[in-house]
């Protein structure tokens, strides 16, 4: 266990909205020094105020395009120069395109891959040598149930998340081989009520939505914080829908293909027409001049807690209760 202590330096990418912003606030509540890495100035300013109010000792904003390796390296150098050695790095930043495969351009595929996948690689490449040299540190890769299970209309996003999964597993094996004290872990997320659905590049006729059930970013953030403080496990799942999806995909992936072919198009669209003036964050930051906040527009349909997440974080307690019940049953049987 590696608890976050007051003054610890934590970096969160993609920190202007959704999971990234909610996670940064969780680390702020721990009294950490938090570096917010993202592109949009208005979003960064709003996020910094939120994290400061949460209780962070110090907050800095570092405008960075995660698809640019030079910018990522410069960001790491700047953060350690200003805040000190980074204890936890959380990769969250992502982008997407909602469209059928043949409606996505090659340069859009490249951009999604560069941000979602190579952004994680570049960040890990920049911070890992420093953590290795110090003999401590944790890298949290925020993934998705879609790292295992592809769905229609998100071929670019799902492909990038699958890539992160393979990268994470390979890197973790290497660190275990060298018995490194540096830890890497991954958190697989469910559908989350993030602002991305109001700024994603959308070529559908209707407004995009996450596949229900939808969870609030705060639920995902609690999963990220726990993973950062308990990085020994290779990965964590957040939400009952994530657990159910990954289990079903392992047991009957072909059946799931057929199910998603029937339901996956409708479940990712609302009944409202797409806003033709909706901003797009694929190439430029959608929150450069407007702060969208932490949550998206689906709060009236989103869950603010997860029983599965609680159970996942209390394995020891559950095992102890189970053992006590078993002993009690054995004693009762013996007396009878």
N, C-alpha and C positions, 0 to 999 in steps of 0.2 A: 504494500500500500504506500502511495506517495501523496499525502494530503497537500492541498494547496494552502500555503501559509501566507500571512500578510507580507507583502513586499515581493513575493515571487513574480517573475516576469512571464506573462502569458501572451501569446500572439494568436489572433483569430483572423483568418482571411474570409473574404465575403461577409464582412461584419456589419454592413449597413442595413441588413434586413433579415427577416426569417430566422433560420437556425443559427446563423453566424452571430447576429445581433443579440438574440436571446442567450446564446452561450456566453458571449462577452459579458453580459449582465450577471450571469451566474458566477463567473470568475471575479467580477467586480464585488459581488457580495462577500467573497472570501477575502477581500482586501488586497487583491493582487495588483500589480502594475500591468496594465493592459495596453497592448498595441493593436490598433484597429487597422487592418489592411484591406483596402477596397479601392474603387475608382471614383465614385460620386462624391463631390465636395459637400453637397447638402446632406446626403445620407451619412457621411462620416461625421459631420458636425452634430447631427441629431443623435447618432449612436453614441458619440463621446459624452454628450450630456446625460444620456440614459445610464451609461456605465459609471459615470462619476456619481450620479444620484444613488446608484446601487451600493456604492461604498468603496470603489477602487481607490487605492492610494495615489495612483497617477495614471493618466490616460493620454496616449499620443495617437495621432492619426497619421497614416503613411499611405498616401495615394499611390497605388500600384496596379499595373495590369499584370495579372498572374501568368498570362501567356508570353510575357517578355522576360526571358531568363535574366538579362542584365538588370532589369528593374527589381526582380525578386532578390538577387544578390545584394543590390544596393539597399533594399529594404531591411534585410537581415543585418547588414553592417550598421545602418542608421539606428535600428532598434537597440542593438547591444551597446552602441556608443552612448545612447541617451538613457536607457533604462537599466542596462546591465545584462548579464548572461540569461539567455532564454531558457526557462525550465520546461515550458509546455508550448508546443506549436500545434494549432488546430487548423487543418485544411478543410474549408467549407466552400470556397468560391466556385460557382458554376454558372453555366448558361445553357440554353436549350433552344430547340426549334420544334414547334408543334405542327407537324405536317406529315402527309404520307411520304414514303421514301422517295418517290419520283418527283416530289415537289420541293426537294431540298437541294440546293446548289453545292457543288464541290467545295467552294470556298467557305460555305456555311458549315459543312462537315469539318473542315479543317479548323475553323475557329472554335467550334464546340469542343473538339478534341484537344486543342491547345490550351483552352481555359480549364476544362474539367479534368483532363488526365495529365497533360504535361505541366500544368500549373502545380499539381500535387508533386510531380516528379521534381520540378525545378526547386520548389520550396524544400522538399526533403533533401535534395542534393546540397542546398545551401546551408541548412542548419545542422544536418547530421554530423559532419566533420567537427563542428564546434562542440556538439554534445559528446561525441566520442572522446575528444581531447579532454573534456572536463570530467568524463566518467559518469555522467548523469543526464537525464532528459527524457521527455516523452513526446512522441508525435502521434496525434490522433487524426486518422483519416475518416472524414465523414462520408459515408457511402449511402446506400439505398437498397431496399429490397430489389430494385431494378439492377443491382450489381449481379444478381443471380438470375432474375426473371425478366426477360425482355417483354415489352408490351408494344402494341401498335401505336403509330403516330409519334413515337419518340426513338426512332432508330439511332439518331446521332447521340442523344443523351444516354440511352441504354448501352450503346457500344462503349462510350467513354467510361461509364461506371463499371462495366465488366473489366475494362483495362485496369482501372484502379485496383480492383479486387486481385487480379493476377499479380500486379506490381507489389501490393501489400504483402501477399503471401510469400512471394519470392524474397523480398527484403527481410521479412521476419525470420525466415529460415536462415539467411545469412547471419543475422545478428545473433540468433540462437547458436549457430555453429561457432561463432567467435566468442561466445559467452559474454556478449556485450551487456553492460548495465543499462544501456539506452533501450527504451521500450517503444514499440510501435503497436498500435491497436486500431481497430476499425469499428465504426458504429453504423449499422444498417438501419436506415430510417424508413418510416411509413410515409403516406401522403401527409403533407404538412401545410398548414394555412400560411403560406409565405406570400410576399408581394410579387413574386416572380410571375404569377398568373396575370398580373396587370401590366407586365412589361416584357413578357417573352415574345419572341418572333412567332407569330401565330398565323398560319395560312388556312385555318379552318374557318368555317362560316360563323361559328358560335364562339362565345367567350370560353377560353380554356379553364379547366378546373382540375384539381387533384382527384384521383380515384378514391371515392369514399371507402372506408371511414377516414375522416380527416382529423388530424391532431394539431393542437396549438403548438407554436414554436417552443413554448416553455417546457413542454413535455420532452421534446427532442433535446433541448438544452440540458435538462437534468440527466439525460443519458450521456451526453458529451462530458459533463463535469464528472460523473461517476467513472467513466472510462479513463479520463485523465488522471484520476486519483487511484484507479485500480487497473493499470495497463498490462497486467500479466496475462489477461485473457486475450486470445487472438482477435475476437470480435464480440460485439454486443448487438442484440436485436432490440429495437424500440417499437412497441405496439403489438397488439395481438394480431393485427392484419399482416405485419411483417413476418411474424412467426408462422402464421397459417400459410402465407404465400410461399415461403421458403420450404416448408414441410411438404406442401402439395407439389411444388416443383421438383423436389427430390424423389417423390414417390410416383407421380403420374404427370410428367411434363407434357406428354402428348395430349392428354385430356385438358390440361390447362391451356395449351395452344388453341384448342377448339373453343374453349370457353371465352378466352380473350378475343378471339376472332369475332365472336358473336356480340360481346359486351364492351370491348375495349374502346371502340370509337365513340359510342354514346356516353360512356361513363366519364370521359375526359372533356366533355363539353356541357356547358349550362344551356338553358333554354333561351338565353339572351343572345342577341346578335353581337358579333365582335365589334368593338369600338374602332372605327377606322382611324381615329387619332391616337390610339394607344401607343405609348412610347415603346421603343425596342432597345434592349440592353445588350444585344449581341456584339455590336461593334463599339458603341459608346455607352457610357453610364447613363441609365435612365434616371438616376437620382442625382444628377449633377446640380440641378437647380431646385429640385423638390424632394423633400424627405418623405418617403413612403411609410416609415415606421417599421416596427417589427412584424406585425401581423398583416395578413392579406384580407380579402373581402369576404371570407367564408366563416367568420367567427360565430355566426348564429348556427352553424352546422358542425362546429369543431369540438373535439373532446379536449378537456383540460387535464386529464389524468389517464394513466394506463396501469391496469392491474398487472399485466404482463411485465411491464418495466419494474414494478415494485418486486414482483416475484424474482425477476432476474437479478436484482440487486441484493436479495436476501436468501441466497442458497444455503448459507450456513445455518441461519435461523430455522429455515424450513426443515433442514436435515435433522437439527436438534429436536424440533417438535415431533417430527416423524419417528425418531428413535425413541423419544419419551412415550409416545402413544403405543409404539410396538412393545416396549417394556411393560407398560401398564396393562396392555392386552394379555401379554404372556403371564403376568402375575395373576390377573383375574382368572385366566383359564386354569392356572395351577391350583388356585384356591377352590375353584369349582370341581 
